């Protein structure tokens, strides 16, 4: 569906073009009619002059050529002609006719008659004819004609001038339509920017800052923003309460199973099942939390602090196992993810890396043009080529020689997808093992993803 801006632009352009075309047609028709009327009046004036000369030369019509003072009548095919037919049918013509004659109306009307006919040499001409009766009672047919070449040229020049003028008017009309559309839609653009800013500042919009036609919409948006904040806060509290409510029973079950295992009972299958229950519960709670926090773009987390805490924790764990951890993080690296969510993602991935590595793991976080990139690498066996997709499946485990539920990656992916982030499995160029690359989009990219999701 076209945007309001495009609709307004197209509508304004079509309206302006239609008005211009109608105006151009009416104006051009009026100008051409006026030009033709002026041309015909000039013919009628020359016809009157010829009649006056004829009145004084009717006894000797051969003197007409000498008494009509117009050089054009003396030049052969000059474009101006006259012709007189006497009572006895004798035809007298201007020298410009040379050896040609004008075609007279069949009924020889006594009123002035204007016609467009073919003249000498097949030239289009405009002719005016009248049959007059002199005082002595003799009837004469008087014709005056002029070439239409000059009239046609004048019309073409007029059309070109009007075309240029209307092209200019059309461009001004389009510019006016664009300016008008921009002015009218400016409050909506301002509303869009303000809504995005209110997500950041967690404040309501001010209806009085907008035109009266937009103010009711602003009030509705304020209501939606308020409800959305309440829903997100309530859902996050419920997820947290549910997590706490489930931790105690599972902890009791785990303690009981551990006691039974200490008494030489085989509780391996039960403990493994409980681990999977804990993992599935953790994944479901993570999904609930992500679904309600991923849309809140005002969330910000200082990734530098989280990386520092993980460095201290996993460095100690790696040292106890005779392994090493390397960390590199850009200072003041802020991301648009909830702190608990991103730390759960990094914690799961580091735990996997430490579990499968031989001697070394690394955590790198840096800023890129598309947002923030987190890279976790190890020198373990990695993932066989072509099996990356299988490893990303929910509960997928390519090697069961080490303990685990196989849901760590699935939980990480669920959390990251809620924020429009991407997780890829690669081969580590540094250690040769597995490299997990996470790209968390920045503000502009996040806005695009949310718009597409909407």
DODREN-919832 format. One record per residue (C-alpha): residue in one letter; x, y, z. Coordinates in Angstrom, 1 decimal, m for minus. Layout:
// residues N
+------+--------+--------+--------+
: type :      u :      v :      w :
+------+--------+--------+--------+
:    A :      X :      Y :      Z :
...
+------+--------+--------+--------+
// end
This chain:
// residues 454
+------+--------+--------+--------+
: type :      u :      v :      w :
+------+--------+--------+--------+
:    X :    0.0 :    0.0 :    0.0 :
:    X :    1.3 :    3.4 :   m0.9 :
:    X :    2.4 :    5.7 :    1.9 :
:    X :    0.4 :    8.9 :    2.7 :
:    X :    3.3 :   11.0 :    1.3 :
:    X :    3.2 :    9.1 :   m2.0 :
:    X :   m0.6 :    9.3 :   m2.1 :
:    X :   m0.6 :   13.0 :   m1.5 :
:    X :    2.3 :   13.6 :   m4.0 :
:    X :    0.6 :   11.5 :   m6.7 :
:    X :   m2.8 :   13.1 :   m6.1 :
:    X :   m1.4 :   16.6 :   m6.1 :
:    X :    0.6 :   15.9 :   m9.2 :
:    X :   m2.3 :   14.4 :  m11.1 :
:    X :   m4.6 :   17.3 :  m10.0 :
:    X :   m2.0 :   19.9 :  m11.0 :
:    X :   m1.4 :   18.2 :  m14.4 :
:    X :   m5.2 :   17.9 :  m15.1 :
:    X :   m5.7 :   21.6 :  m14.3 :
:    X :   m2.8 :   22.6 :  m16.4 :
:    X :   m3.9 :   20.5 :  m19.4 :
:    X :   m7.4 :   21.8 :  m19.3 :
:    X :   m6.2 :   25.4 :  m18.8 :
:    X :   m3.7 :   24.9 :  m21.7 :
:    X :   m6.4 :   23.6 :  m24.0 :
:    X :   m8.8 :   26.4 :  m23.2 :
:    X :   m6.2 :   29.1 :  m23.5 :
:    X :   m4.7 :   27.8 :  m26.7 :
:    X :   m8.1 :   27.4 :  m28.3 :
:    X :   m9.0 :   31.0 :  m27.3 :
:    X :   m5.7 :   32.4 :  m28.6 :
:    X :   m5.9 :   30.6 :  m31.9 :
:    X :   m9.5 :   31.7 :  m32.4 :
:    X :   m8.4 :   35.3 :  m31.7 :
:    X :   m5.5 :   35.0 :  m34.1 :
:    X :   m7.9 :   33.7 :  m36.8 :
:    X :  m10.4 :   36.4 :  m36.1 :
:    X :   m7.7 :   39.0 :  m36.5 :
:    X :   m6.6 :   37.4 :  m39.7 :
:    X :  m10.2 :   37.4 :  m41.0 :
:    X :  m10.7 :   41.0 :  m40.1 :
:    X :   m7.6 :   42.0 :  m42.0 :
:    X :   m9.0 :   40.1 :  m45.0 :
:    X :  m12.3 :   41.9 :  m44.7 :
:    X :  m10.5 :   45.3 :  m44.5 :
:    X :   m8.6 :   44.6 :  m47.7 :
:    X :  m11.9 :   43.3 :  m49.3 :
:    X :  m13.5 :   46.7 :  m48.4 :
:    X :  m10.6 :   48.6 :  m49.9 :
:    X :  m10.9 :   46.6 :  m53.1 :
:    X :  m14.7 :   47.2 :  m53.3 :
:    X :  m14.0 :   51.0 :  m52.9 :
:    X :  m11.4 :   50.9 :  m55.8 :
:    X :  m13.8 :   48.8 :  m57.9 :
:    X :  m16.6 :   51.4 :  m57.4 :
:    X :  m14.4 :   54.0 :  m59.0 :
:    X :  m13.0 :   51.8 :  m61.8 :
:    X :  m16.1 :   49.7 :  m62.8 :
:    X :  m16.0 :   51.4 :  m66.3 :
:    X :  m12.4 :   50.3 :  m66.8 :
:    X :  m11.6 :   47.3 :  m64.6 :
:    X :   m8.2 :   46.9 :  m66.2 :
:    X :   m7.0 :   49.9 :  m64.1 :
:    X :   m7.6 :   48.0 :  m60.8 :
:    X :   m4.1 :   46.7 :  m60.6 :
:    X :   m2.7 :   50.2 :  m60.8 :
:    X :   m5.1 :   51.6 :  m58.2 :
:    X :   m4.7 :   48.9 :  m55.5 :
:    X :   m1.6 :   50.1 :  m53.7 :
:    X :    0.0 :   47.0 :  m52.2 :
:    X :    3.3 :   45.7 :  m53.5 :
:    X :    2.3 :   42.1 :  m52.5 :
:    X :   m0.4 :   42.2 :  m55.1 :
:    X :    2.3 :   42.8 :  m57.8 :
:    X :    4.7 :   40.0 :  m56.9 :
:    X :    3.8 :   36.6 :  m58.4 :
:    X :    2.7 :   34.1 :  m55.7 :
:    X :    3.4 :   36.5 :  m52.9 :
:    X :    0.7 :   35.1 :  m50.7 :
:    X :   m1.8 :   37.9 :  m51.2 :
:    X :   m4.3 :   37.8 :  m54.0 :
:    X :   m7.5 :   39.4 :  m55.2 :
:    X :   m9.9 :   38.5 :  m57.9 :
:    X :  m12.9 :   40.2 :  m59.5 :
:    X :  m15.5 :   38.6 :  m61.7 :
:    X :  m17.4 :   41.1 :  m63.9 :
:    X :  m21.1 :   41.0 :  m64.8 :
:    X :  m20.2 :   39.4 :  m68.2 :
:    X :  m18.1 :   36.7 :  m66.5 :
:    X :  m14.7 :   38.4 :  m67.3 :
:    X :  m12.2 :   37.6 :  m64.5 :
:    X :   m9.7 :   40.2 :  m63.4 :
:    X :   m6.9 :   39.2 :  m61.0 :
:    X :   m3.9 :   40.7 :  m59.2 :
:    X :   m0.5 :   40.2 :  m60.8 :
:    X :    0.4 :   38.0 :  m57.8 :
:    X :   m2.1 :   35.4 :  m59.2 :
:    X :    0.1 :   35.1 :  m62.3 :
:    X :   m1.9 :   32.7 :  m64.5 :
:    X :   m4.0 :   31.2 :  m61.7 :
:    X :   m7.6 :   31.8 :  m60.5 :
:    X :   m9.4 :   31.6 :  m57.2 :
:    X :  m12.3 :   29.2 :  m56.8 :
:    X :  m15.4 :   31.1 :  m56.0 :
:    X :  m18.5 :   29.8 :  m54.1 :
:    X :  m21.0 :   28.0 :  m56.3 :
:    X :  m24.0 :   30.0 :  m55.1 :
:    X :  m22.2 :   33.4 :  m55.3 :
:    X :  m23.5 :   34.7 :  m52.0 :
:    X :  m24.1 :   38.4 :  m51.5 :
:    X :  m22.9 :   38.2 :  m47.9 :
:    X :  m19.2 :   38.0 :  m46.9 :
:    X :  m18.1 :   34.4 :  m47.0 :
:    X :  m14.9 :   33.2 :  m45.5 :
:    X :  m13.3 :   29.9 :  m46.6 :
:    X :  m10.1 :   28.0 :  m46.4 :
:    X :   m9.2 :   26.7 :  m49.9 :
:    X :   m6.2 :   25.8 :  m52.1 :
:    X :   m4.7 :   28.7 :  m53.9 :
:    X :   m2.0 :   29.0 :  m56.6 :
:    X :    0.6 :   26.3 :  m56.6 :
:    X :   m1.5 :   24.2 :  m54.2 :
:    X :   m0.9 :   26.7 :  m51.4 :
:    X :   m3.4 :   26.7 :  m48.5 :
:    X :   m5.1 :   30.1 :  m48.4 :
:    X :   m7.9 :   31.9 :  m46.6 :
:    X :  m10.4 :   33.6 :  m48.9 :
:    X :  m13.2 :   36.1 :  m48.4 :
:    X :  m15.9 :   36.5 :  m51.1 :
:    X :  m18.9 :   38.7 :  m51.7 :
:    X :  m21.1 :   39.4 :  m54.6 :
:    X :  m21.8 :   43.1 :  m54.7 :
:    X :  m24.1 :   45.3 :  m56.7 :
:    X :  m22.9 :   48.7 :  m57.7 :
:    X :  m25.0 :   51.9 :  m58.1 :
:    X :  m25.5 :   51.2 :  m61.8 :
:    X :  m27.0 :   47.8 :  m61.0 :
:    X :  m24.1 :   45.7 :  m62.2 :
:    X :  m23.2 :   42.7 :  m60.1 :
:    X :  m19.5 :   41.9 :  m59.4 :
:    X :  m17.9 :   38.9 :  m57.6 :
:    X :  m15.1 :   40.2 :  m55.3 :
:    X :  m12.6 :   37.8 :  m53.7 :
:    X :   m9.5 :   38.6 :  m51.5 :
:    X :   m7.2 :   35.9 :  m50.3 :
:    X :   m4.1 :   35.5 :  m48.2 :
:    X :   m1.7 :   32.5 :  m47.7 :
:    X :   m2.2 :   30.6 :  m44.4 :
:    X :    1.6 :   30.1 :  m44.1 :
:    X :    2.1 :   33.1 :  m41.9 :
:    X :   m1.0 :   32.2 :  m39.8 :
:    X :    0.2 :   28.6 :  m39.4 :
:    X :    3.7 :   29.8 :  m38.3 :
:    X :    2.2 :   32.2 :  m35.8 :
:    X :    0.1 :   29.4 :  m34.4 :
:    X :    3.1 :   27.1 :  m34.0 :
:    X :    5.1 :   29.9 :  m32.3 :
:    X :    2.2 :   30.5 :  m30.0 :
:    X :    2.0 :   26.8 :  m29.2 :
:    X :    5.7 :   26.6 :  m28.5 :
:    X :    5.5 :   29.6 :  m26.2 :
:    X :    2.5 :   28.2 :  m24.3 :
:    X :    4.1 :   24.8 :  m24.0 :
:    X :    7.2 :   26.3 :  m22.4 :
:    X :    5.1 :   28.4 :  m20.1 :
:    X :    2.9 :   25.5 :  m19.0 :
:    X :    6.0 :   23.2 :  m18.5 :
:    X :    7.3 :   25.9 :  m16.1 :
:    X :    3.9 :   26.2 :  m14.5 :
:    X :    3.8 :   22.3 :  m14.2 :
:    X :    7.2 :   22.3 :  m12.5 :
:    X :    6.0 :   25.0 :  m10.1 :
:    X :    2.9 :   23.0 :   m9.5 :
:    X :    4.8 :   19.8 :   m8.7 :
:    X :    7.1 :   21.8 :   m6.4 :
:    X :    4.1 :   23.3 :   m4.7 :
:    X :    2.5 :   19.8 :   m4.3 :
:    X :    5.7 :   18.5 :   m2.7 :
:    X :    6.0 :   21.5 :   m0.4 :
:    X :    2.4 :   21.2 :    0.6 :
:    X :    2.6 :   17.5 :    1.2 :
:    X :    5.8 :   18.0 :    3.3 :
:    X :    4.1 :   20.7 :    5.3 :
:    X :    1.0 :   18.7 :    5.9 :
:    X :    2.8 :   15.5 :    6.9 :
:    X :    5.4 :   17.2 :    9.0 :
:    X :    3.3 :   16.7 :   12.2 :
:    X :    3.1 :   12.9 :   11.5 :
:    X :    6.9 :   12.8 :   10.9 :
:    X :    7.3 :   14.7 :   14.2 :
:    X :    5.0 :   12.2 :   15.9 :
:    X :    7.0 :    9.2 :   14.6 :
:    X :   10.2 :   10.7 :   15.9 :
:    X :    8.7 :   11.7 :   19.3 :
:    X :    7.2 :    8.2 :   19.8 :
:    X :   10.7 :    6.7 :   19.2 :
:    X :   12.2 :    9.2 :   21.6 :
:    X :    9.5 :    8.4 :   24.2 :
:    X :   10.5 :    4.8 :   24.1 :
:    X :   14.0 :    6.0 :   25.1 :
:    X :   12.8 :    8.5 :   27.8 :
:    X :    9.8 :    6.6 :   29.0 :
:    X :    7.6 :    9.7 :   28.9 :
:    X :    4.2 :   10.6 :   27.5 :
:    X :    3.6 :   12.8 :   24.4 :
:    X :    2.1 :   16.2 :   24.7 :
:    X :   m1.1 :   16.5 :   22.6 :
:    X :   m0.9 :   20.3 :   22.5 :
:    X :    2.4 :   20.0 :   20.5 :
:    X :    0.4 :   18.7 :   17.5 :
:    X :   m2.4 :   20.0 :   15.2 :
:    X :   m5.9 :   19.4 :   16.5 :
:    X :   m6.5 :   16.7 :   13.9 :
:    X :   m3.6 :   14.7 :   15.2 :
:    X :   m4.1 :   15.4 :   18.9 :
:    X :   m6.6 :   12.6 :   19.5 :
:    X :   m4.2 :   10.1 :   17.9 :
:    X :   m1.5 :   11.4 :   20.3 :
:    X :   m3.7 :   10.7 :   23.3 :
:    X :   m4.4 :    7.2 :   22.0 :
:    X :   m0.7 :    6.6 :   21.5 :
:    X :    0.0 :    7.8 :   25.1 :
:    X :   m2.6 :    5.3 :   26.3 :
:    X :   m1.0 :    2.5 :   24.3 :
:    X :    2.5 :    3.4 :   25.5 :
:    X :    1.3 :    3.3 :   29.1 :
:    X :   m0.5 :    0.0 :   28.7 :
:    X :    2.5 :   m1.5 :   26.9 :
:    X :    4.8 :   m0.5 :   29.7 :
:    X :    2.5 :   m2.0 :   32.3 :
:    X :    2.2 :   m5.2 :   30.3 :
:    X :    5.9 :   m5.6 :   29.9 :
:    X :    6.6 :   m4.8 :   33.6 :
:    X :    3.8 :   m7.3 :   34.7 :
:    X :    5.0 :  m10.0 :   32.4 :
:    X :    8.6 :   m9.7 :   33.6 :
:    X :    7.5 :   m9.8 :   37.2 :
:    X :    5.4 :  m12.9 :   36.5 :
:    X :    8.3 :  m14.6 :   34.8 :
:    X :   10.6 :  m13.8 :   37.7 :
:    X :    8.0 :  m15.0 :   40.2 :
:    X :    7.5 :  m18.2 :   38.3 :
:    X :   11.3 :  m18.8 :   38.2 :
:    X :   11.6 :  m18.4 :   41.9 :
:    X :    8.5 :  m20.6 :   42.5 :
:    X :   10.1 :  m23.4 :   40.4 :
:    X :   13.6 :  m23.2 :   41.8 :
:    X :   12.6 :  m24.4 :   45.3 :
:    X :   10.8 :  m27.6 :   44.2 :
:    X :   13.5 :  m28.6 :   41.7 :
:    X :   16.2 :  m27.9 :   44.3 :
:    X :   14.5 :  m30.2 :   46.8 :
:    X :   14.1 :  m32.9 :   44.2 :
:    X :   17.8 :  m32.6 :   43.3 :
:    X :   18.9 :  m32.8 :   46.9 :
:    X :   16.7 :  m35.9 :   47.4 :
:    X :   18.1 :  m37.6 :   44.3 :
:    X :   21.7 :  m36.7 :   45.3 :
:    X :   21.1 :  m38.3 :   48.7 :
:    X :   19.8 :  m41.4 :   47.1 :
:    X :   22.8 :  m41.5 :   44.7 :
:    X :   25.1 :  m41.2 :   47.8 :
:    X :   23.4 :  m44.3 :   49.2 :
:    X :   24.5 :  m46.3 :   46.1 :
:    X :   21.2 :  m45.9 :   44.2 :
:    X :   21.4 :  m45.4 :   40.5 :
:    X :   20.0 :  m42.0 :   40.1 :
:    X :   21.8 :  m41.0 :   36.9 :
:    X :   18.7 :  m41.2 :   34.7 :
:    X :   16.6 :  m39.3 :   37.2 :
:    X :   19.2 :  m36.5 :   37.6 :
:    X :   19.6 :  m36.3 :   33.8 :
:    X :   15.9 :  m36.0 :   33.4 :
:    X :   15.8 :  m33.3 :   36.1 :
:    X :   18.6 :  m31.4 :   34.4 :
:    X :   16.5 :  m31.5 :   31.2 :
:    X :   13.5 :  m30.2 :   33.1 :
:    X :   15.6 :  m27.4 :   34.6 :
:    X :   16.9 :  m26.5 :   31.1 :
:    X :   13.5 :  m26.6 :   29.5 :
:    X :   12.1 :  m24.4 :   32.3 :
:    X :   15.0 :  m22.1 :   31.9 :
:    X :   14.4 :  m21.9 :   28.1 :
:    X :   10.6 :  m21.2 :   28.5 :
:    X :   11.3 :  m18.5 :   31.1 :
:    X :   13.9 :  m17.0 :   28.9 :
:    X :   11.4 :  m16.9 :   26.0 :
:    X :    8.8 :  m15.2 :   28.2 :
:    X :   11.3 :  m12.7 :   29.4 :
:    X :   12.7 :  m12.0 :   25.9 :
:    X :    9.2 :  m11.7 :   24.4 :
:    X :    8.4 :   m8.8 :   26.8 :
:    X :   11.8 :   m7.1 :   26.9 :
:    X :   13.0 :   m7.5 :   23.3 :
:    X :   10.4 :   m4.9 :   22.1 :
:    X :   11.5 :   m2.4 :   24.7 :
:    X :   14.1 :   m0.4 :   22.8 :
:    X :   14.9 :    1.9 :   25.7 :
:    X :   16.7 :   m1.0 :   27.4 :
:    X :   20.5 :   m0.5 :   27.5 :
:    X :   23.2 :   m2.6 :   29.0 :
:    X :   26.9 :   m1.8 :   29.5 :
:    X :   28.5 :   m4.9 :   28.0 :
:    X :   31.9 :   m3.9 :   29.3 :
:    X :   30.8 :   m4.5 :   32.9 :
:    X :   29.3 :   m7.9 :   32.0 :
:    X :   32.4 :   m9.0 :   30.1 :
:    X :   34.6 :   m7.9 :   33.1 :
:    X :   32.5 :  m10.1 :   35.5 :
:    X :   32.6 :  m13.1 :   33.1 :
:    X :   36.4 :  m12.6 :   32.8 :
:    X :   36.9 :  m12.9 :   36.6 :
:    X :   34.5 :  m15.9 :   36.9 :
:    X :   35.6 :  m18.0 :   34.0 :
:    X :   39.3 :  m17.2 :   34.4 :
:    X :   39.1 :  m18.7 :   37.8 :
:    X :   37.2 :  m21.8 :   36.6 :
:    X :   39.7 :  m22.2 :   33.6 :
:    X :   42.7 :  m21.9 :   35.9 :
:    X :   41.4 :  m24.6 :   38.2 :
:    X :   41.2 :  m26.9 :   35.1 :
:    X :   44.6 :  m25.9 :   33.9 :
:    X :   43.2 :  m23.8 :   31.1 :
:    X :   43.5 :  m20.1 :   30.1 :
:    X :   40.9 :  m17.5 :   29.1 :
:    X :   41.7 :  m14.4 :   27.0 :
:    X :   39.4 :  m11.4 :   26.9 :
:    X :   39.3 :   m8.2 :   24.8 :
:    X :   36.4 :   m5.7 :   25.1 :
:    X :   36.0 :   m2.1 :   23.9 :
:    X :   35.4 :    0.3 :   26.7 :
:    X :   31.9 :    1.7 :   27.4 :
:    X :   30.3 :   m0.8 :   25.0 :
:    X :   26.5 :   m0.3 :   25.3 :
:    X :   24.0 :   m2.7 :   23.7 :
:    X :   20.2 :   m2.7 :   23.4 :
:    X :   19.6 :   m5.9 :   25.4 :
:    X :   18.5 :   m6.6 :   28.9 :
:    X :   21.5 :   m7.3 :   31.1 :
:    X :   20.1 :  m10.6 :   32.4 :
:    X :   19.4 :  m11.8 :   28.8 :
:    X :   22.8 :  m11.0 :   27.4 :
:    X :   24.6 :  m12.5 :   30.4 :
:    X :   22.6 :  m15.7 :   30.1 :
:    X :   23.6 :  m15.9 :   26.5 :
:    X :   27.3 :  m15.3 :   27.1 :
:    X :   27.3 :  m17.5 :   30.2 :
:    X :   25.9 :  m20.5 :   28.3 :
:    X :   28.3 :  m20.0 :   25.4 :
:    X :   31.4 :  m19.6 :   27.7 :
:    X :   30.3 :  m22.7 :   29.7 :
:    X :   30.2 :  m24.7 :   26.5 :
:    X :   33.5 :  m23.3 :   25.3 :
:    X :   35.2 :  m24.2 :   28.6 :
:    X :   33.7 :  m27.6 :   28.6 :
:    X :   35.0 :  m28.5 :   25.1 :
:    X :   38.2 :  m26.6 :   24.8 :
:    X :   41.7 :  m28.2 :   25.2 :
:    X :   43.6 :  m25.4 :   26.8 :
:    X :   42.3 :  m22.0 :   25.7 :
:    X :   39.1 :  m20.0 :   25.2 :
:    X :   38.6 :  m16.3 :   24.4 :
:    X :   35.9 :  m13.7 :   24.5 :
:    X :   36.1 :  m10.6 :   22.2 :
:    X :   33.5 :   m7.8 :   22.1 :
:    X :   33.8 :   m4.8 :   19.7 :
:    X :   31.8 :   m2.2 :   17.9 :
:    X :   31.0 :   m2.6 :   14.2 :
:    X :   29.2 :   m0.6 :   11.5 :
:    X :   26.1 :   m2.8 :   12.0 :
:    X :   26.1 :   m2.8 :   15.9 :
:    X :   28.1 :   m4.8 :   18.4 :
:    X :   29.9 :   m8.1 :   17.7 :
:    X :   30.7 :  m10.7 :   20.3 :
:    X :   33.1 :  m13.5 :   19.4 :
:    X :   33.6 :  m16.6 :   21.7 :
:    X :   36.3 :  m19.1 :   20.5 :
:    X :   38.0 :  m22.2 :   21.8 :
:    X :   40.7 :  m24.7 :   20.7 :
:    X :   38.4 :  m27.7 :   21.0 :
:    X :   37.3 :  m30.2 :   18.3 :
:    X :   34.8 :  m27.7 :   16.9 :
:    X :   31.8 :  m28.8 :   14.8 :
:    X :   32.2 :  m31.0 :   11.7 :
:    X :   31.8 :  m29.1 :    8.5 :
:    X :   28.2 :  m29.1 :    7.4 :
:    X :   26.8 :  m30.0 :   10.8 :
:    X :   26.3 :  m26.4 :   12.1 :
:    X :   22.6 :  m26.4 :   11.4 :
:    X :   22.2 :  m29.7 :   13.4 :
:    X :   24.0 :  m28.1 :   16.4 :
:    X :   21.6 :  m25.2 :   16.3 :
:    X :   18.5 :  m27.4 :   16.6 :
:    X :   16.7 :  m27.4 :   19.9 :
:    X :   18.3 :  m30.1 :   22.1 :
:    X :   20.8 :  m31.0 :   19.3 :
:    X :   23.9 :  m32.7 :   20.6 :
:    X :   26.6 :  m33.9 :   18.2 :
:    X :   28.6 :  m35.5 :   21.0 :
:    X :   27.2 :  m37.0 :   24.2 :
:    X :   30.5 :  m37.8 :   25.8 :
:    X :   30.2 :  m34.7 :   28.0 :
:    X :   27.3 :  m33.9 :   30.3 :
:    X :   24.7 :  m31.4 :   29.2 :
:    X :   21.1 :  m31.0 :   27.8 :
:    X :   22.0 :  m29.5 :   24.4 :
:    X :   19.6 :  m26.6 :   25.1 :
:    X :   22.2 :  m23.9 :   25.9 :
:    X :   22.5 :  m22.8 :   22.2 :
:    X :   18.7 :  m23.0 :   21.8 :
:    X :   18.2 :  m20.7 :   24.8 :
:    X :   20.8 :  m18.3 :   23.5 :
:    X :   19.2 :  m18.2 :   20.0 :
:    X :   15.7 :  m17.6 :   21.5 :
:    X :   17.0 :  m14.6 :   23.5 :
:    X :   19.0 :  m13.1 :   20.7 :
:    X :   16.2 :  m13.4 :   18.1 :
:    X :   13.9 :  m11.3 :   20.4 :
:    X :   16.3 :   m8.4 :   19.9 :
:    X :   17.0 :   m9.0 :   16.2 :
:    X :   20.5 :  m10.3 :   16.9 :
:    X :   22.2 :  m13.1 :   14.9 :
:    X :   24.2 :  m16.1 :   16.1 :
:    X :   26.5 :  m17.9 :   13.7 :
:    X :   28.7 :  m21.0 :   14.2 :
:    X :   32.1 :  m20.9 :   12.5 :
:    X :   35.6 :  m22.3 :   12.6 :
:    X :   37.9 :  m20.3 :   14.8 :
:    X :   40.7 :  m18.7 :   12.8 :
:    X :   42.6 :  m18.1 :   16.0 :
:    X :   42.4 :  m21.5 :   17.7 :
:    X :   41.1 :  m23.8 :   15.1 :
:    X :   38.1 :  m24.9 :   17.2 :
:    X :   34.6 :  m23.5 :   17.4 :
:    X :   33.9 :  m19.8 :   17.0 :
:    X :   30.4 :  m18.4 :   18.0 :
:    X :   29.8 :  m15.0 :   16.4 :
:    X :   27.0 :  m12.8 :   17.8 :
:    X :   25.9 :   m9.6 :   16.1 :
:    X :   23.6 :   m7.3 :   18.1 :
:    X :   22.1 :   m4.6 :   15.9 :
:    X :   22.5 :   m0.9 :   16.7 :
:    X :   19.6 :    1.6 :   17.1 :
:    X :   18.9 :    2.3 :   13.4 :
:    X :   19.0 :   m1.4 :   12.5 :
:    X :   16.8 :   m2.3 :   15.5 :
:    X :   14.2 :    0.2 :   14.3 :
:    X :   14.2 :   m1.3 :   10.9 :
:    X :   13.7 :   m4.8 :   12.3 :
:    X :   10.9 :   m3.7 :   14.6 :
:    X :    9.2 :   m1.9 :   11.7 :
:    X :    9.4 :   m5.1 :    9.6 :
:    X :    8.1 :   m7.2 :   12.4 :
:    X :    5.2 :   m4.8 :   12.9 :
+------+--------+--------+--------+
// end
